[in-house]
Amino acid sequence: MAQRLKARAVDDVLGAAGHSSSEFGAGYWDPGYRTAQSGPRVVHVFHDGPGEKQQINAYATTLQTLGYAVQHEQQTGGRRRLVITRP
């Protein structure tokens, strides 16, 4: 069973690796990653802005290197995201 995982922990790891986080302001999201808690053991990672596919792949590589389990997922309607767990 996967360990408990907080979105804030994934956010901290991506930020420490040099990735930029997305901020909401003036009615839109600035380019960067965004994390969302999806239960006690799952975190979703999104990219807001251009280059979604490339950035999602870069986040996945960073997290996999640090021992996180990463699955790519395509939401209905076309939005990509990562599903992150900690084995």
C-alpha positions in Angstrom: 0.0 0.0 0.0 1.2 3.5 -0.8 2.4 5.8 1.9 0.5 8.9 2.9 1.5 11.9 0.7 0.8 15.6 0.9 0.5 17.9 -2.1 2.7 20.3 -0.2 5.5 17.8 -0.1 5.3 17.3 -3.9 5.1 21.1 -4.3 8.3 21.5 -2.2 10.2 18.8 -4.1 9.4 20.3 -7.5 10.2 23.9 -6.3 13.6 22.7 -4.9 14.4 21.1 -8.2 14.0 24.5 -9.9 10.5 24.1 -11.4 8.3 27.2 -11.2 4.9 27.0 -9.5 1.8 28.4 -11.0 0.0 31.2 -9.3 -3.6 32.4 -9.8 -4.0 36.1 -10.4 -5.8 38.5 -12.6 -8.2 35.8 -13.7 -5.7 33.3 -15.0 -3.0 30.9 -13.9 0.7 31.9 -14.4 2.7 29.3 -16.3 4.1 26.5 -14.0 3.2 23.4 -12.0 0.2 23.1 -9.7 -0.4 20.3 -7.2 -3.8 19.0 -5.9 -4.5 16.5 -3.1 -6.6 13.6 -4.3 -6.9 11.5 -1.2 -4.5 10.7 1.6 -2.1 8.8 -0.7 -2.4 10.5 -4.1 -1.4 13.9 -5.5 -2.1 15.2 -8.9 0.3 17.5 -10.7 -0.8 19.8 -13.6 1.0 22.3 -15.8 -0.6 25.6 -16.6 0.6 27.4 -19.6 2.3 26.5 -22.9 4.5 23.4 -23.3 2.2 21.2 -21.2 3.5 17.9 -22.5 7.1 18.8 -22.2 6.7 20.2 -18.7 4.6 17.3 -17.4 7.4 15.0 -18.7 10.0 17.1 -16.9 8.0 17.0 -13.6 7.7 13.2 -14.0 11.4 12.7 -14.5 12.2 14.8 -11.4 9.7 12.9 -9.2 10.7 9.4 -10.5 14.4 10.2 -9.8 13.5 11.0 -6.2 11.6 7.7 -5.7 8.0 8.7 -6.3 5.7 6.5 -8.4 4.4 8.5 -11.3 1.6 7.7 -13.8 0.6 9.9 -16.7 -3.1 10.5 -17.1 -5.2 12.2 -19.7 -8.4 13.7 -18.4 -11.6 13.7 -20.5 -11.4 16.9 -22.5 -7.7 16.7 -23.1 -6.0 17.9 -20.0 -2.8 16.0 -18.9 -1.8 15.4 -15.4 0.5 13.2 -13.3 -0.8 10.9 -10.6 1.8 10.7 -7.8 2.1 8.2 -5.0 4.9 7.2 -2.6 5.5 3.5 -2.6 
